[in-house]
Structures are given as C-alpha cells and as structure tokens.
Amino acid sequence: MEKEKLQLTQEWDKTFPESDQTDHRKVTFINRYGITLAADLYAPKNADGKLPALAVCGPFGAVKEQCSGLYAQTMAERGYLTLAFDPSFTGESGGNVRDMASPDINTEDFMAAVDFLSLCDRVDPERIGVIGICGWGGMALNAAALDTRIRATAAMTMYDMARVNANGYFDSEDSEEARYAKKAAMCAQRLEDLRKGEYKPGGGVADPLPEDAPFFVKDYYDYYKTRRGYHPRSLNSNSGWNVIGCESFMNQPILRYSNEIRSAVLIVHGEKAHSCYFGKDAYANMIRDSKYADNKELMLIPGAVHTDLYDGGGKNAIPFDRLQRFFEQYLK
C-alpha cells in the first residue's frame, strides 16, 4: 500500500503550549480506502515497556492542532501513547476532494488509527481506547460498535452528526417535508458545483458575529474565531465544509447498534451545553435493552457549555482525572 505524499508542518503550530513531559512527532498511516492520514504522536518521556494507547479526534471541522491535540498531549503526560489525527479530506490528511465528510470513511479513520496503534512496537494492542470530541464523539461510538479491538471509549461533548443533519438543531426540522427540502437543495447544489467545476463552501462559524446570534453560535465563535482556538487549517475557523459535504449523513444513522457495544463507554457533557441532549439520548439508547450496560456511564459537568470541553473554557472543565481513572480501569 503506497502512501500519499503529504505536506506536514514540522514546527509547533498548535493552539496549546508544548509540554516538556512528552515527546512528539508527526506520523502518517493509511485507511482501508487508501487515504493517507496525518497525525501527531505523543508519548510520555522516558517511558519503558508496552504502553496503553489512545486514538483521539475531533471536533467535527477542527484539526489535530486544536482540541484533539490538547487531549492527546495531556493523556500522554499521564502515561498513554496517544495519536491525534486529522480525518480524511481535512487538515494535513490526504483525500480528494477536500472538505467532505462521510459516516463510513470517517468511522474507518478511527479504525485505521487503531490499526496503526496495534502495530506500533511501543503499544500493548490489548490496551487501546479512543477519545472522540464533538461530532467525533458520535463517530467514536460508531467505531466502538464496529471495532472489537477498542477496549474503552470516551465521547466528549458529543454530537450525533446523522441526527443533526437529518433533524436540524434541537430536532426543529424533524419532518419529512423539511428533510425533503434539504435533500432537494443539496441535489441542486451538486449540479451547480459540476457546472462551475468547483465545490461551494458552506461557510464556517459566522464572522462577523450577528448581534442576535443564538448562544451556541456565540460559543463556537468564541473558540474558533478568536486567539483561543483559531487555526488556519480548521474548517470551522475558516470556510467550512462544502455545502454538500455532509450530505450522506442525511439518511445513514451512525448509532444504530450502539446498545451492542460490549466495551466500556464514558459520555461526558457540559450540563449547560446546547448539545447536551445528544449525549443524554446517546447514553439512554446505548443502555436500552443492552446486556452490556454495567460499564457505561454518563457524566455531566456542572455549569459547562459545549466548548468548555474543547479546551477547559478557562475553568478547567475537562475532567482529565476522571478520564485517567476510566482508562486505567478498562485498559488494565
């Protein structure tokens, strides 16, 4: 299998400071569609023997230099070999055309990360977990339902991307008529893109921010459009996904078999996050009629909003101690 030649930035260009407790290097790996993915590999300094490992990705439309890298570096400080990767078609990863998403390919991205870690000579392949943030929290659960090698999964401030695309925010467009209108608009956009020879970007987070923007839009702006979290390769910080970039999520639910996940799952959400209903409902569906509910947990962070679990929100909202205990318990 031949890897694509990727242009990888070697200097530190993250939205968080580099730790002196970890070693860091760029790596690449291939998914089963032949797409080469770019990743940052973090390891605890002076660690000996085979290590437990974590694959980390998210949020949806972000890059590994933002939240997933922060999670990966912090968990490496706590003894894990961690891999923060850019999904297919985004960031420094390969795949054409750019700025597209796929419930299938993006689930495979997580599984390909598990492939890489399983074959790494520094990793104990029986002790691999995943962390998914925002839309990649849902992808992490989807991967856990498919990949029996994943021993533990943490879904942080998660979105169900199939649900939000098909039903709209807060299920406000959950009708056949609303879905038909969205599908018809995207089908028309496909032809316009082909006539023009380029894909129309959907636009990232609104900028300038409208005065009457709902709170969750202001929340995203505060992260993606300010020094707090802006990154030049992040879709959310810039032109966004293509208009038709998430089309296939419209009729492909990603959590159909979540109640068959046998491995451990921890869903963490901010109590005041606009997205909290995704986490609560995903947890309820995961344990409903499940023979494997004993190792599942929903944790709500008091007072936290959605992006507080991206970088702590200035209030140390990310429960890294709880994450460490969770993975220590299930990656024994």
Backbone torsions as a table, in degrees:
resi	resn	phi	psi	omega
1	MET	NA	122.0	-176.2
2	GLU	-94.7	130.0	179.4
3	LYS	-80.8	144.8	168.8
4	GLU	-65.2	151.6	175.4
5	LYS	-87.9	113.0	-177.2
6	LEU	-103.0	151.2	173.8
7	GLN	-93.9	105.5	-176.1
8	LEU	-106.4	127.2	176.8
9	THR	-72.9	127.1	-177.0
10	GLN	-94.4	-26.1	178.9
11	GLU	-76.1	159.2	-179.7
12	TRP	-73.2	113.0	-178.6
13	ASP	-129.0	34.7	-178.5
14	LYS	-83.2	166.9	175.9
15	THR	-88.8	6.9	-179.8
16	PHE	-135.3	154.5	-177.1
17	PRO	-71.8	151.6	178.9
18	GLU	-75.2	137.7	-179.2
19	SER	-85.8	144.2	174.3
20	ASP	-91.8	6.7	179.7
21	GLN	-102.8	-0.6	-178.0
22	THR	-132.5	157.3	169.1
23	ASP	-100.5	145.0	-175.0
24	HIS	-136.9	138.3	172.1
25	ARG	-153.9	158.6	177.0
26	LYS	-84.6	141.3	175.9
27	VAL	-139.3	165.0	174.3
28	THR	-133.4	155.2	175.3
29	PHE	-152.6	165.6	-173.3
30	ILE	-114.2	136.9	172.6
31	ASN	-90.5	178.3	-172.4
32	ARG	-75.2	-3.1	172.9
33	TYR	-96.9	5.9	178.5
34	GLY	80.7	11.0	178.7
35	ILE	-87.1	130.8	179.1
36	THR	-88.3	126.4	-178.6
37	LEU	-104.4	141.7	177.6
38	ALA	-99.6	141.2	-176.1
39	ALA	-148.5	159.5	169.3
40	ASP	-105.5	126.5	178.4
41	LEU	-104.3	123.7	-179.9
42	TYR	-115.1	138.2	178.1
43	ALA	-137.6	143.7	175.5
44	PRO	-64.6	137.0	-179.8
45	LYS	-62.3	140.1	173.6
46	ASN	60.5	27.4	178.3
47	ALA	-80.3	141.6	179.3
48	ASP	-115.1	155.6	173.9
49	GLY	75.7	-177.2	179.1
50	LYS	-75.0	133.3	-174.7
51	LEU	-107.6	151.1	165.6
52	PRO	-68.8	153.3	-173.0
53	ALA	-135.6	153.2	-180.0
54	LEU	-134.6	132.7	169.8
55	ALA	-98.5	132.9	-171.9
56	VAL	-129.7	136.0	176.9
57	CYS	-153.3	153.6	175.8
58	GLY	121.8	172.8	-4.6
59	PRO	-70.9	178.4	-179.4
60	PHE	-70.7	113.0	-176.7
61	GLY	97.1	2.9	176.7
62	ALA	-100.5	179.6	177.0
63	VAL	-126.4	167.8	-175.2
64	LYS	-66.5	-13.6	176.7
65	GLU	-80.3	-4.7	179.6
66	GLN	-105.1	-125.0	-169.1
67	CYS	-61.3	-46.2	-174.5
68	SER	-62.4	-34.7	176.5
69	GLY	-66.5	-38.5	177.4
70	LEU	-62.1	-46.8	177.4
71	TYR	-60.7	-45.5	-176.8
72	ALA	-63.1	-46.3	-179.1
73	GLN	-64.7	-41.6	-178.4
74	THR	-65.6	-41.0	178.7
75	MET	-71.2	-28.1	174.0
76	ALA	-67.1	-36.8	175.4
77	GLU	-60.0	-23.8	-176.9
78	ARG	-100.1	13.6	169.5
79	GLY	107.5	7.4	-177.6
80	TYR	-107.1	146.6	167.3
81	LEU	-86.7	124.0	-170.5
82	THR	-126.1	149.4	-176.5
83	LEU	-129.9	108.8	175.1
84	ALA	-100.4	121.1	-172.6
85	PHE	-124.4	155.2	170.9
86	ASP	-87.5	132.8	177.1
87	PRO	-64.7	163.2	175.0
88	SER	-52.2	142.4	174.6
89	PHE	73.3	6.9	-177.0
90	THR	-135.8	163.8	175.4
91	GLY	55.5	-134.8	-180.0
92	GLU	-90.4	-2.5	180.0
93	SER	-74.8	162.5	-178.8
94	GLY	-84.0	-168.7	-179.6
95	GLY	104.2	130.7	175.2
96	ASN	-129.6	139.0	10.2
97	VAL	-85.7	167.9	-175.8
98	ARG	-79.6	160.2	169.6
99	ASP	63.3	37.6	175.0
100	MET	-114.4	155.1	177.2
101	ALA	-127.9	154.6	-179.1
102	SER	-151.0	125.7	177.6
103	PRO	-59.7	-31.9	179.5
104	ASP	-77.6	-56.3	-175.5
105	ILE	-64.0	-38.0	-177.6
106	ASN	-73.5	-29.2	170.0
107	THR	-66.8	-41.1	176.8
108	GLU	-61.6	-33.7	177.6
109	ASP	-56.5	-44.1	177.1
110	PHE	-62.8	-42.2	-178.6
111	MET	-67.5	-35.3	176.1
112	ALA	-66.5	-34.6	174.9
113	ALA	-64.1	-39.0	175.9
114	VAL	-65.5	-37.9	173.9
115	ASP	-55.1	-51.6	-177.5
116	PHE	-57.9	-48.0	-178.2
117	LEU	-66.6	-37.4	-179.5
118	SER	-62.2	-31.9	-177.7
119	LEU	-95.6	-0.9	179.0
120	CYS	-76.0	131.2	-174.9
121	ASP	-70.4	-9.0	178.9
122	ARG	-96.2	-1.0	-172.0
123	VAL	-111.8	140.1	168.1
124	ASP	-84.1	109.3	-174.0
125	PRO	-65.4	-12.7	177.1
126	GLU	-88.2	2.5	-175.7
127	ARG	-132.7	60.3	-178.8
128	ILE	-117.7	131.3	175.9
129	GLY	-128.1	174.9	178.1
130	VAL	-134.3	151.2	172.5
131	ILE	-125.9	124.2	176.1
132	GLY	-118.5	135.4	-176.1
133	ILE	-115.3	136.0	177.4
134	CYS	57.9	-127.6	-179.9
135	GLY	-58.9	-25.9	178.6
136	TRP	-81.8	-7.5	168.4
137	GLY	-66.9	-44.3	175.1
138	GLY	-63.6	-40.2	177.5
139	MET	-63.7	-37.6	178.6
140	ALA	-63.3	-41.4	176.7
141	LEU	-64.8	-39.5	178.3
142	ASN	-63.5	-40.3	177.4
143	ALA	-65.7	-40.6	-179.7
144	ALA	-64.0	-30.6	178.0
145	ALA	-73.5	-17.5	-176.3
146	LEU	-108.3	-34.2	-171.4
147	ASP	-103.0	107.5	-176.9
148	THR	-74.4	-6.3	178.4
149	ARG	-82.0	-18.0	-179.9
150	ILE	-76.4	117.9	-176.4
151	ARG	-89.9	-24.4	-177.9
152	ALA	-157.8	142.6	-176.6
153	THR	-132.8	131.8	171.8
154	ALA	-114.3	123.3	177.4
155	ALA	-109.4	114.0	-171.8
156	MET	-105.6	127.0	178.1
157	THR	42.7	51.3	-165.1
158	MET	-75.4	151.5	167.0
159	TYR	-114.3	145.8	163.5
160	ASP	-96.2	100.6	-172.9
161	MET	-67.2	-28.1	175.6
162	ALA	-67.2	-44.2	-178.3
163	ARG	-65.3	-45.8	-176.0
164	VAL	-69.4	-32.6	176.7
165	ASN	-71.9	-41.8	-177.5
166	ALA	-78.5	-34.3	-172.1
167	ASN	-110.5	-9.7	-175.2
168	GLY	77.7	171.8	177.6
169	TYR	-63.8	135.9	178.1
170	PHE	58.6	25.4	179.3
171	ASP	59.1	28.2	-176.6
172	SER	-74.7	-12.6	179.6
173	GLU	-120.0	30.8	-176.6
174	ASP	-84.3	74.4	176.1
175	SER	-150.9	155.6	178.5
176	GLU	-61.1	-38.7	-178.6
177	GLU	-64.8	-44.4	-179.7
178	ALA	-65.8	-41.8	178.7
179	ARG	-64.8	-40.3	179.6
180	TYR	-60.8	-43.1	-179.5
181	ALA	-62.3	-41.4	179.6
182	LYS	-67.0	-42.2	179.6
183	LYS	-65.6	-40.3	178.9
184	ALA	-63.6	-40.5	179.4
185	ALA	-64.0	-40.5	179.6
186	MET	-70.7	-35.3	176.5
187	CYS	-64.2	-39.4	175.9
188	ALA	-65.8	-37.9	179.7
189	GLN	-65.3	-34.7	177.8
190	ARG	-56.4	-45.6	-178.3
191	LEU	-69.3	-39.3	177.2
192	GLU	-61.5	-42.0	178.9
193	ASP	-61.4	-42.1	-178.6
194	LEU	-68.1	-38.3	178.4
195	ARG	-64.8	-39.4	-177.2
196	LYS	-84.6	-16.0	179.7
197	GLY	77.0	18.2	177.5
198	GLU	-155.5	155.7	-178.8
199	TYR	-92.0	133.8	-177.8
200	LYS	-79.7	125.5	176.6
201	PRO	-72.5	146.6	-177.6
202	GLY	-84.7	-11.2	-177.2
203	GLY	91.3	134.7	178.6
204	GLY	-82.6	-149.1	178.1
205	VAL	-62.8	136.8	-176.0
206	ALA	-53.7	129.8	179.6
207	ASP	-153.6	116.4	6.9
208	PRO	-71.1	158.3	-177.4
209	LEU	-78.0	121.1	177.7
210	PRO	-62.2	145.0	-179.0
211	GLU	-62.6	-31.1	-177.3
212	ASP	-96.5	17.2	-179.7
213	ALA	-61.8	139.7	175.7
214	PRO	-64.2	161.7	-173.6
215	PHE	-58.0	-41.0	-174.7
216	PHE	-65.6	-28.8	175.0
217	VAL	-69.8	-41.4	176.0
218	LYS	-62.0	-37.8	179.0
219	ASP	-61.7	-46.3	177.9
220	TYR	-64.8	-42.4	178.9
221	TYR	-58.2	-43.5	-177.3
222	ASP	-61.1	-28.2	177.3
223	TYR	-91.5	-59.1	-168.5
224	TYR	-75.8	-24.3	-172.9
225	LYS	-108.4	7.5	179.7
226	THR	-123.0	174.6	179.9
227	ARG	-61.4	-19.6	179.8
228	ARG	-57.6	-42.8	-174.5
229	GLY	-143.9	2.9	-177.7
230	TYR	-61.0	138.3	171.2
231	HIS	-143.0	137.3	-174.3
232	PRO	-65.1	-18.9	178.5
233	ARG	-97.4	-3.0	-177.9
234	SER	-78.3	127.7	177.4
235	LEU	-61.1	-43.5	-177.1
236	ASN	-66.0	-28.7	178.9
237	SER	-79.4	-13.8	-172.1
238	ASN	-130.8	-118.3	-169.9
239	SER	-86.9	-5.9	175.1
240	GLY	79.3	179.3	175.8
241	TRP	-66.4	157.5	169.9
242	ASN	-59.7	153.5	179.5
243	VAL	-54.6	-39.3	179.8
244	ILE	-96.7	13.1	-173.1
245	GLY	-63.1	-29.8	-176.9
246	CYS	-113.1	21.1	-174.1
247	GLU	-56.3	-42.1	-173.4
248	SER	-71.3	-11.2	175.1
249	PHE	-72.3	-15.8	-173.4
250	MET	-60.8	-34.9	-177.2
251	ASN	-134.3	29.7	178.1
252	GLN	-130.3	80.0	178.5
253	PRO	-54.9	139.1	-175.1
254	ILE	-100.7	-8.7	-174.1
255	LEU	-117.5	27.7	-174.7
256	ARG	-57.4	-39.5	-174.7
257	TYR	-113.4	28.8	-177.6
258	SER	-64.6	-25.3	179.8
259	ASN	-79.3	4.0	173.7
260	GLU	-105.4	5.3	177.3
261	ILE	-68.8	119.7	-179.1
262	ARG	-88.0	-27.5	-176.9
263	SER	-78.0	170.6	-176.1
264	ALA	-73.4	143.5	177.7
265	VAL	-136.9	133.0	172.7
266	LEU	-120.8	117.9	175.8
267	ILE	-103.1	123.9	-177.9
268	VAL	-119.4	129.3	179.8
269	HIS	-141.0	149.1	171.5
270	GLY	-72.7	134.0	-177.3
271	GLU	-60.2	-32.7	-177.8
272	LYS	-102.4	10.4	179.0
273	ALA	-69.3	138.3	176.4
274	HIS	-60.6	-24.7	-175.1
275	SER	-91.6	3.9	-171.7
276	CYS	-59.5	-28.9	-179.9
277	TYR	-63.7	-28.7	176.2
278	PHE	-62.7	-47.2	-178.9
279	GLY	-65.9	-45.2	-179.9
280	LYS	-61.4	-45.2	-178.2
281	ASP	-71.3	-36.7	177.6
282	ALA	-62.9	-40.7	178.1
283	TYR	-65.0	-46.3	-179.3
284	ALA	-60.7	-42.3	179.8
285	ASN	-69.6	-31.8	-178.1
286	MET	-69.5	-34.8	-177.6
287	ILE	-95.4	-9.9	-178.1
288	ARG	-67.1	125.2	178.7
289	ASP	54.6	29.1	-178.4
290	SER	-98.1	139.9	173.1
291	LYS	-84.0	-2.1	-171.0
292	TYR	-126.2	37.9	-175.2
293	ALA	-82.5	-17.1	-172.2
294	ASP	-65.2	-26.5	-178.5
295	ASN	-105.3	26.6	178.6
296	LYS	-113.3	142.4	-177.2
297	GLU	-147.8	141.3	171.0
298	LEU	-112.0	125.4	179.8
299	MET	-119.9	122.8	178.2
300	LEU	-106.3	132.0	-178.5
301	ILE	-95.4	114.3	-177.1
302	PRO	-58.1	132.9	173.4
303	GLY	77.0	-4.2	-174.4
304	ALA	-87.0	140.5	173.6
305	VAL	-100.6	-179.1	-170.5
306	HIS	-56.4	-53.8	-173.9
307	THR	-77.7	-7.6	174.4
308	ASP	-61.1	-28.2	178.3
309	LEU	-89.4	5.8	170.8
310	TYR	-80.1	-50.0	-173.0
311	ASP	-138.9	10.0	-177.9
312	GLY	97.9	-18.5	176.7
313	GLY	62.6	21.2	-177.6
314	GLY	74.8	8.3	-178.1
315	LYS	-133.4	19.3	179.1
316	ASN	52.5	44.6	-174.1
317	ALA	-74.7	-21.8	-178.8
318	ILE	-75.2	122.2	-175.9
319	PRO	-84.1	69.3	-176.1
320	PHE	-62.6	-33.6	177.6
321	ASP	-62.7	-41.2	178.7
322	ARG	-67.5	-40.0	176.3
323	LEU	-59.5	-43.9	-180.0
324	GLN	-61.3	-45.7	179.6
325	ARG	-63.9	-39.3	179.2
326	PHE	-60.8	-49.8	-177.8
327	PHE	-72.7	-33.0	175.2
328	GLU	-61.5	-38.8	-179.0
329	GLN	-67.5	-42.1	-171.2
330	TYR	-103.4	-6.5	173.2
331	LEU	-111.7	41.9	-179.2
332	LYS	-63.8	NA	NA
